[in-house]
């Protein structure tokens, strides 16, 4: 468990003014309750004792208000929890008056006057105490909510004064409320929703923060035309997260909006604690399955305060891992990358994002064993994420030796260097193509997996008295919008007027977002590093249902406002070397294992002993030196007998 330092809120001038307000509110509430309850001489007779009690009671009220978080809450954002805190503070103070009157005053009077010329056993009495409770609630809340309303009306005024675009929000009431709060707080600017379309029948006909729910999503065009006829044209559509659920028909929304020439934005999910903001709607947003629920506290536990190395940190997956580990609190990050532009881009992006981690970037090739060994020895990482690889299937089919040098020997270098540097774990990014591989990409990745498996279970790697380093591989399929992905390729072809090229009408692939893939990679690492060391070295991400590539192409064309086969042709170019029609998640002879973690499973593939792997590595090194592709193929076929067994 990570121990957190609890910091008390700083007591500023603003807090002092709030405390003064609450003290005055308490004094006024108590004084007014006496004045309303007792008239004329009765009030005058009680006034001297009241004035003696008042300073002590007001001082006590300041403490109660502070403990109830009233003194340290910004009035600009006052809400239901703050109203409950006001009720709690007023109730505590009222109970204090009950104790004062019934425990300290009444038992000590013995029927004598509680104050000069005051008859009776009680100084306050029930009616006074009840009056006080209502007045205390009113005086504590009135100015707070008045200020909140002032800021609300000011936000509306500024939004309209700055020519904020009239917007139609599509999504459920909860999403609409988040967006409206974001506008009122200034986090989202230059738009003002004038209506909501909700997929939920319970929302229709209701108001959300004074904004009407105008109808269902199918009423989209009717609502747009109605506002246009009234001379109040809607310029923008904002799609909330719930608008991307299948029942909400997100494709129809986007197509209708684009046909009407409207700007379409989206409000991203706030599950990861991100600041509310509007972003453009990308085609990828409409191609996704529901994402797995991520336990972000678990990921923070993994990397907070740790020193992390990411190889291939400038690539699609590597750069996202860099961003995530800094988000979750890594103290130091070393980015290893052999592309100078990619290294510059990721390190600058991390620094500009305000990451608290100490960021360093080094040009290095994972093939250079001495360089990698030296970098890791100097940095002394806790965790190494190995994302560097050659991954383009047709290119590796032409250049076998390059794939072996990077994906096999490069991975061996990284694993050995991490072990020598005393890392606690190394996580290798693998691929579903490593399962019964039919391509050099899958074959080289499977060999690298086997080396990591063997090193993970090799007793010789166990330092005396120290925990053994974990070495795991995480497999997943295609990542939307990554370098080389089919989605950006199709987008470019559509923008160019077509044709869109698909290799085969029956080609099927798995897809997930870069963010979800990287978060699940970290999730797998947390499982591997649990104290009860699991006997698992290969993890497989849940990729959901596979997508037919030709259906993907047709959908992307329609989402661009065009018609497949009429505006944009789809051409079948034929399968390329190393491709197969259907990707698989588990080999026929490797059992899958449920590990109790959402979105992640484990596999138990074949694991040759380390001495055999080292023999194959020596043979591969010699074959590469001789430029002997036949021997390379023979060695790899010997190491991975299932190579080519599932080419269909």
C-alpha positions in Angstrom: 0.0 0.0 0.0 1.2 3.5 -0.8 1.1 5.8 2.2 -0.3 9.2 1.4 0.6 12.4 3.2 -2.5 14.1 4.5 -2.3 17.8 3.9 -4.6 20.2 5.8 -6.2 22.9 3.7 -4.2 26.2 3.8 -6.0 28.9 5.8 -6.1 31.9 3.5 -7.6 35.4 3.7 -10.7 33.9 1.8 -11.1 31.3 4.5 -10.8 34.0 7.2 -13.6 36.0 5.6 -15.8 32.9 5.4 -15.1 32.1 9.0 -16.0 35.7 9.9 -19.2 35.3 7.9 -20.2 32.1 9.7 -19.5 33.6 13.1 -21.7 36.6 12.3 -24.4 34.3 10.9 -24.3 32.3 14.1 -24.5 35.3 16.3 -27.3 36.8 14.3 -29.3 33.6 14.2 -29.1 33.2 18.0 -29.9 36.9 18.6 -32.8 36.8 16.2 -34.3 33.6 17.6 -34.4 35.3 21.1 -35.9 38.5 19.6 -38.6 36.6 17.8 -39.4 34.3 20.8 -39.4 37.0 23.5 -40.9 40.4 23.2 -40.5 43.6 25.2 -39.3 43.1 28.8 -38.9 39.4 28.4 -36.2 40.0 25.8 -34.5 42.8 27.8 -34.4 40.6 30.9 -32.6 37.8 29.0 -30.2 40.0 27.0 -27.4 40.4 29.6 -27.0 36.6 30.0 -27.3 36.1 26.3 -24.5 38.6 25.7 -22.3 36.7 28.2 -23.0 33.4 26.5 -22.8 34.6 22.9 -18.9 35.0 22.5 -18.3 31.5 23.7 -21.0 30.0 21.5 -19.8 32.0 18.4 -16.3 30.7 19.0 -17.6 27.1 19.3 -19.6 27.7 16.0 -16.4 28.6 14.1 -14.9 25.3 15.1 -18.0 23.4 14.1 -18.2 25.1 10.7 -14.5 24.4 10.0 -14.9 20.7 10.9 -18.0 20.6 8.7 -15.8 21.9 5.8 -17.9 25.1 5.5 -14.8 27.3 6.0 -12.7 25.7 3.2 -15.4 25.2 0.5 -15.4 27.6 -2.5 -18.8 29.2 -2.7 -18.5 29.3 -6.5 -19.0 25.5 -6.5 -21.5 25.1 -3.7 -23.8 22.1 -4.2 -25.8 19.4 -2.5 -23.0 18.0 -0.3 -22.3 21.6 0.9 -26.0 22.0 1.8 -25.8 18.8 3.8 -22.7 20.2 5.6 -24.7 23.3 6.5 -27.5 21.2 7.9 -25.0 19.2 9.9 -23.3 22.3 11.3 -26.7 23.8 12.2 -27.8 20.6 13.9 -24.6 20.3 16.0 -25.0 23.9 17.1 -28.6 23.4 18.0 -27.8 20.3 20.0 -25.2 22.3 21.8 -27.9 24.8 22.8 -30.1 21.9 24.0 -27.3 20.6 26.2 -26.6 24.1 27.5 -30.2 24.7 28.4 -31.2 21.3 29.7 -28.0 20.0 31.2 -26.1 23.0 32.4 -28.7 25.7 33.1 -32.0 23.9 34.2 -30.4 21.4 36.7 -28.6 24.2 38.5 -31.6 26.6 38.9 -33.7 24.6 41.3 -36.7 26.7 40.4 -34.8 30.0 40.8 -34.7 32.5 38.0 -32.0 31.8 35.4 -31.3 35.5 35.1 -32.4 38.6 37.0 -36.1 39.2 36.5 -36.4 35.9 34.4 -38.9 33.4 35.8 -38.8 29.7 34.8 -36.3 26.9 34.8 -35.1 27.3 31.2 -33.2 30.2 29.6 -33.8 29.3 25.9 -36.8 27.0 25.8 -37.9 24.6 23.1 -39.4 27.2 20.7 -36.3 29.4 20.8 -34.0 26.4 20.0 -36.3 25.3 17.1 -36.3 28.9 15.8 -32.6 29.0 16.1 -32.1 25.9 13.9 -34.1 27.3 11.0 -32.5 30.7 11.3 -29.0 29.2 11.5 -29.6 27.2 8.3 -30.9 30.3 6.5 -28.1 32.6 7.6 -25.3 30.1 6.7 -26.8 29.3 3.3 -28.4 32.5 2.0 -25.2 34.4 1.0 -23.5 31.2 -0.2 -26.3 30.3 -2.6 -26.8 33.9 -3.6 -23.2 34.0 -4.6 -23.5 30.7 -6.5 -26.5 32.0 -8.4 -24.6 35.2 -9.2 -21.8 33.2 -10.7 -24.3 31.0 -12.6 -26.0 34.1 -14.2 -22.6 35.6 -14.9 -21.5 32.5 -16.7 -24.7 32.6 -18.8 -24.1 36.3 -19.6 -20.5 35.8 -20.6 -21.4 32.8 -22.7 -23.9 34.9 -24.7 -21.7 38.0 -24.7 -18.8 36.1 -26.3 -21.1 34.9 -29.1 -21.2 31.4 -27.7 -22.5 28.9 -30.2 -26.1 27.7 -29.6 -25.6 23.9 -29.1 -27.8 20.8 -28.9 -26.6 18.3 -26.4 -27.2 14.6 -27.2 -27.0 12.2 -24.2 -28.6 11.2 -20.9 -29.4 13.7 -18.1 -26.4 12.8 -16.1 -24.1 13.7 -19.0 -26.0 16.9 -19.6 -25.5 17.9 -16.0 -21.7 17.4 -16.2 -21.5 19.6 -19.3 -23.6 22.3 -17.9 -21.6 22.4 -14.7 -18.4 22.6 -16.8 -19.8 25.6 -18.7 -20.8 27.3 -15.5 -17.4 26.8 -14.0 -15.6 28.0 -17.1 -14.0 24.7 -18.0 -15.9 24.6 -21.3 -16.2 27.9 -23.1 -17.9 29.5 -26.1 -21.0 27.2 -26.3 -24.3 27.3 -24.6 -26.7 24.3 -24.8 -30.3 25.4 -25.6 -31.7 21.9 -25.5 -31.1 18.2 -24.8 -32.0 15.1 -26.8 -31.9 12.0 -24.6 -32.2 8.3 -25.3 -33.9 7.8 -22.0 -37.7 8.2 -22.0 -37.6 9.2 -18.3 -35.6 12.4 -19.2 -38.0 13.7 -21.8 -40.1 16.7 -20.9 -37.8 17.5 -17.9 -35.4 20.3 -17.3 -31.7 19.9 -16.4 -30.2 22.9 -14.8 -32.9 25.0 -16.5 -32.2 23.5 -20.0 -35.1 21.5 -21.5 -35.0 18.0 -22.7 -36.6 18.5 -26.1 -37.2 14.9 -27.1 -35.6 11.6 -28.2 -32.6 11.2 -30.5 -34.9 10.4 -33.4 -36.3 13.9 -33.1 -32.9 15.4 -34.1 -33.9 16.8 -37.5 -37.3 18.1 -36.3 -35.7 20.0 -33.4 -33.0 21.5 -35.7 -35.7 22.7 -38.2 -37.9 24.0 -35.4 -35.2 26.3 -34.0 -34.2 27.4 -37.5 -37.8 28.3 -38.2 -37.8 30.4 -35.1 -34.7 32.3 -36.2 -32.5 30.6 -33.6 -30.4 28.2 -35.6 -28.4 25.6 -33.7 -24.8 25.7 -34.9 -23.3 22.9 -32.9 -24.0 19.4 -31.7 -22.3 18.0 -28.5 -22.3 14.2 -28.1 -22.0 13.0 -24.5 -20.6 9.6 -23.7 -24.0 8.0 -23.5 -24.7 9.2 -27.1 -22.1 6.6 -28.3 -24.0 3.6 -26.8 -25.4 1.4 -29.6 -29.0 2.1 -28.6 -28.4 5.9 -29.1 -27.6 5.3 -32.8 -24.4 7.4 -32.9 -23.9 6.8 -36.6 -27.3 8.3 -37.5 -26.6 11.4 -35.2 -23.2 12.1 -36.9 -24.5 11.5 -40.4 -27.5 13.8 -39.9 -25.4 16.5 -38.3 -22.9 16.4 -41.1 -25.6 16.5 -43.7 -26.9 19.6 -42.1 -23.4 21.2 -42.1 -23.2 21.3 -38.3 -20.1 21.2 -36.1 -20.0 18.0 -34.0 -18.1 17.7 -30.7 -17.9 15.2 -28.0 -17.5 15.3 -24.2 -15.1 12.5 -23.3 -15.8 10.1 -20.4 -14.7 11.5 -17.0 -14.0 8.0 -15.5 -10.2 8.6 -15.4 -10.6 11.9 -13.6 -9.8 14.1 -16.7 -10.8 17.8 -16.9 -14.0 18.2 -18.8 -13.3 19.4 -22.3 -14.8 19.2 -25.8 -13.0 17.4 -28.5 -13.8 16.7 -32.2 -15.7 13.5 -32.9 -13.5 11.1 -34.7 -14.7 8.2 -36.8 -12.9 5.9 -34.3 -15.3 7.0 -31.6 -18.1 5.1 -33.4 -16.2 1.9 -34.0 -15.6 0.9 -30.4 -17.1 -1.7 -28.2 -17.8 -0.8 -24.6 -14.5 -0.3 -22.8 -13.5 -2.4 -19.8 -13.8 -0.8 -16.4 -10.3 0.2 -15.3 -9.2 0.2 -11.6 -7.1 3.4 -11.7 -6.2 3.1 -8.1 -4.6 -0.2 -8.9 -2.5 1.3 -11.7 -1.4 4.2 -9.4 -0.3 1.7 -6.8 1.9 0.0 -9.5 3.8 3.1 -10.7 3.5 5.8 -8.1 6.9 6.9 -7.0 8.6 4.4 -9.2 11.4 4.8 -11.8 10.2 3.6 -15.2 11.8 2.9 -18.6 9.8 2.6 -21.8 11.6 1.3 -24.9 10.1 2.5 -28.2 8.6 5.3 -26.2 8.0 7.5 -29.3 5.7 4.9 -31.0 1.9 4.7 -30.7 1.9 2.3 -27.8 5.1 3.4 -26.2 4.1 7.1 -26.1 0.7 6.3 -24.5 2.4 4.2 -21.9 4.7 7.1 -21.1 1.7 9.4 -20.7 -0.1 6.9 -18.5 2.8 6.2 -16.1 3.4 9.9 -15.6 -0.3 10.4 -15.0 -0.3 7.7 -12.3 2.6 9.2 -10.5 5.9 7.7 -11.7 8.8 9.7 -10.2 11.3 9.2 -13.0 10.8 8.2 -16.6 13.5 7.3 -19.2 12.3 7.1 -22.8 14.4 5.0 -25.1 13.8 5.6 -28.8 15.9 5.1 -32.0 13.9 7.8 -33.9 15.1 11.3 -33.1 11.9 13.1 -34.2 9.7 10.6 -32.2 11.9 11.0 -29.1 11.7 14.8 -29.3 8.0 14.7 -29.8 7.2 12.5 -26.8 9.5 14.2 -24.4 8.3 17.7 -25.3 4.7 16.5 -25.0 5.3 15.1 -21.6 7.1 18.2 -20.3 4.3 20.5 -21.7 1.6 18.4 -20.1 3.1 19.4 -16.7 4.1 15.8 -15.7 5.6 15.8 -12.2 8.0 13.0 -13.1 11.6 13.6 -14.0 11.6 13.1 -17.8 14.7 11.9 -19.7 15.0 10.7 -23.3 17.9 8.8 -24.9 18.6 7.9 -28.5 19.4 4.2 -28.5 18.7 1.0 -30.6 17.6 -2.0 -28.6 19.9 -4.1 -30.9 22.9 -2.3 -29.3 23.3 -4.6 -26.3 26.1 -2.6 -24.6 24.2 0.7 -25.0 21.0 -0.8 -23.5 22.9 -2.5 -20.7 24.7 0.8 -19.8 21.5 2.9 -19.9 19.6 0.6 -17.6 22.5 0.2 -15.2 22.8 3.9 -14.9 19.0 4.6 -14.5 18.2 1.6 -12.3 14.5 1.2 -13.2 11.8 -0.4 -11.0 9.7 -1.3 -14.1 10.6 -1.6 -17.8 7.9 -1.5 -20.5 9.3 -2.9 -23.7 7.3 -1.5 -26.6 10.1 -1.2 -29.2 9.5 -3.5 -32.2 9.2 -3.9 -35.9 5.6 -4.7 -36.5 4.6 -4.2 -40.2 3.7 -7.6 -41.5 4.5 -7.3 -45.2 7.8 -5.5 -44.6 9.0 -8.2 -42.2 8.0 -10.9 -44.7 10.6 -9.3 -47.0 13.3 -8.5 -44.4 13.3 -11.5 -42.1 16.7 -10.8 -40.6 15.7 -7.3 -39.5 12.7 -8.7 -37.6 14.9 -11.2 -35.9 17.5 -8.6 -34.9 14.9 -6.2 -33.4 12.1 -8.4 -32.2 14.2 -11.3 -30.9 17.7 -10.1 -30.1 16.5 -6.6 -29.1 14.0 -8.1 -26.7 16.7 -10.4 -25.3 18.9 -7.4 -24.7 16.2 -5.4 -23.0 15.2 -8.4 -20.7 18.9 -9.2 -19.8 19.6 -5.5 -19.1 16.5 -5.1 -16.9 17.5 -8.2 -14.9 21.1 -6.9 -14.5 19.9 -3.5 -13.5 17.8 -4.9 -10.7 14.3 -4.1 -12.1 11.3 -5.5 -10.3 9.5 -6.2 -13.5 9.7 -6.1 -17.3 6.5 -6.0 -19.4 6.9 -6.9 -23.1 4.2 -5.7 -25.6 3.4 -8.7 -27.7 0.6 -9.4 -30.3 -2.2 -11.8 -31.0 -0.2 -12.6 -34.2 2.2 -14.6 -31.9 -0.5 -17.2 -31.4 0.1 -20.1 -33.9 2.0 -17.5 -36.0 1.8 -17.4 -39.8 4.0 -14.3 -40.2 7.5 -13.2 -39.3 6.0 -10.6 -36.9 4.1 -13.3 -35.0 7.0 -15.7 -35.2 9.6 -13.3 -33.8 7.2 -12.1 -31.1 6.4 -15.6 -30.0 10.2 -16.4 -29.7 10.6 -13.3 -27.6 7.7 -14.4 -25.4 9.4 -17.7 -24.9 12.6 -16.1 -23.8 10.8 -13.9 -21.3 8.9 -16.9 -20.0 12.1 -18.9 -19.6 13.9 -16.1 -17.9 10.9 -15.5 -15.6 11.0 -19.1 -14.4 14.7 -19.6 -14.5 16.0 -20.4 -11.0 19.4 -18.9 -12.0 17.8 -15.5 -12.1 16.8 -15.6 -8.4 19.1 -13.4 -6.3 19.8 -14.7 -2.9 17.3 -13.2 -0.4 15.7 -10.9 -3.0 12.4 -11.2 -5.0 12.8 -12.5 -8.5 12.1 -10.0 -11.3 8.9 -10.6 -13.1 9.0 -10.9 -16.9 5.7 -10.9 -18.6 4.3 -10.6 -22.1 0.9 -8.9 -22.9 -0.8 -9.8 -26.2 -3.5 -7.8 -27.9 -4.6 -7.1 -31.5 -5.0 -4.0 -33.6 -5.1 -0.6 -32.0 -7.3 2.1 -33.5 -5.4 5.1 -34.9 -2.0 3.6 -34.2 0.8 3.9 -36.7 0.1 1.5 -39.6 -3.5 0.9 -38.4 -6.1 0.3 -41.1 -8.4 3.1 -39.7 -6.1 6.1 -40.6 -5.4 4.4 -43.9 -9.1 4.2 -44.7 -9.6 7.8 -43.6 -6.9 9.0 -45.9 -8.3 7.0 -48.8 -11.8 8.4 -48.2 -10.5 12.0 -48.0 -8.7 11.4 -51.3 -11.9 10.3 -53.0 -11.2 6.5 -52.9 -11.0 3.8 -53.7 -10.7 2.1 -50.3 -8.6 -1.0 -50.5 -9.5 -4.1 -48.5 -7.3 -7.2 -48.8 -10.1 -9.8 -48.6 -14.0 -9.7 -48.2 -13.8 -12.2 -45.3 -10.8 -10.5 -43.4 -11.6 -10.1 -39.7 -9.7 -8.3 -37.0 -9.9 -7.3 -33.3 -9.7 -3.6 -32.4 -9.4 -1.5 -29.2 -8.2 2.0 -28.4 -4.7 2.9 -27.5 -5.8 4.2 -24.1 -7.7 1.1 -23.1 -4.9 -1.2 -24.4 -2.2 0.6 -22.4 -4.3 0.7 -19.2 -4.9 -3.0 -19.5 -1.2 -3.6 -20.0 -0.6 -1.8 -16.7 -3.4 -3.8 -15.2 -1.8 -7.1 -16.2 1.5 -5.9 -14.7 -0.3 -5.3 -11.4 -1.5 -8.9 -11.4 1.9 -10.2 -12.2 3.4 -8.3 -9.3 1.0 -9.4 -6.6 2.7 -10.8 -3.5 1.4 -14.3 -4.1 3.5 -14.6 -7.3 1.2 -16.1 -10.0 2.7 -18.7 -12.2 1.7 -16.7 -15.3 4.0 -15.1 -17.8 1.7 -14.4 -20.8 -1.4 -12.2 -20.6 -4.0 -11.7 -23.2 -6.3 -8.7 -23.4 -10.0 -9.1 -23.9 -10.5 -7.7 -27.4 -14.3 -8.1 -27.5 -15.9 -9.1 -30.8 -13.9 -9.2 -34.0 -14.7 -6.7 -36.8 -15.1 -7.6 -40.4 -12.8 -5.2 -42.3 -15.1 -4.7 -45.3 -17.9 -3.7 -42.9 -15.5 -1.3 -41.2 -14.7 0.3 -44.5 -18.4 0.6 -45.5 -19.2 2.1 -42.1 -16.4 4.7 -42.3 -17.5 5.7 -45.8 -21.1 6.3 -44.5 -19.9 8.2 -41.4 -18.1 10.5 -43.8 -21.5 11.3 -45.4 -20.8 9.2 -48.5 -22.3 6.1 -50.0 -20.2 2.9 -50.5 -20.0 1.8 -54.1 -21.5 5.1 -55.3 -19.3 7.9 -54.0 -16.4 5.7 -52.8 -15.5 2.3 -54.3 -14.2 -0.6 -52.2 -11.5 -2.6 -54.0 -10.2 -6.0 -52.9 -6.5 -6.1 -53.3 -5.8 -9.7 -52.2 -4.2 -11.0 -49.0 -0.6 -10.1 -48.4 2.2 -12.4 -47.3 2.0 -13.3 -43.6 -1.7 -12.4 -43.3 -4.5 -14.7 -42.2 -8.2 -14.1 -42.4 -9.0 -14.6 -38.7 -6.9 -13.7 -35.7 -7.1 -15.9 -32.6 -6.6 -15.1 -28.9 -5.4 -18.5 -27.7 -3.6 -21.4 -29.5 -5.2 -24.8 -29.6 -2.7 -26.3 -27.2 -2.4 -23.4 -24.7 -5.1 -23.3 -22.0 -6.6 -20.0 -21.1 -6.7 -19.0 -17.4 -9.2 -16.6 -15.8 -7.3 -14.4 -13.3 -10.2 -12.5 -11.9 -9.2 -9.2 -13.5 -11.7 -7.4 -15.8 -10.4 -7.2 -19.4 -7.3 -9.5 -18.9 -6.9 -13.2 -19.2 -3.8 -15.4 -19.0 -2.3 -18.1 -21.3 0.0 -21.1 -20.6 1.8 -21.6 -23.8 4.7 -24.0 -24.5 7.9 -23.0 -22.6 11.2 -24.5 -23.8 14.1 -24.6 -21.3 16.6 -21.7 -21.2 19.5 -23.9 -22.4 17.6 -24.8 -25.6 16.6 -21.2 -26.2 20.2 -20.1 -25.9 21.2 -22.8 -28.4 18.6 -21.5 -30.9 19.8 -17.9 -30.3 23.4 -18.9 -31.1 22.2 -20.5 -34.3 20.2 -17.5 -35.3 23.1 -15.2 -34.7 25.3 -17.3 -36.9 22.7 -17.4 -39.7 22.2 -13.7 -39.6 25.9 -13.1 -39.8 25.9 -15.4 -43.0 22.7 -13.8 -44.3 21.2 -17.2 -44.4 17.4 -16.9 -44.5 16.9 -20.7 -44.9 18.6 -21.4 -41.7 16.8 -18.6 -39.9 13.5 -20.1 -41.0 14.5 -23.6 -40.0 15.6 -22.5 -36.5 12.5 -20.6 -35.9 10.3 -23.4 -37.2 12.1 -25.7 -34.8 11.5 -23.3 -31.9 7.9 -22.7 -32.8 6.5 -25.9 -34.4 3.0 -24.4 -34.8 4.4 -21.8 -37.2 2.0 -21.7 -40.3 -0.4 -24.2 -38.8 -3.4 -21.8 -38.8 -3.0 -19.8 -42.0 -6.7 -19.7 -42.9 
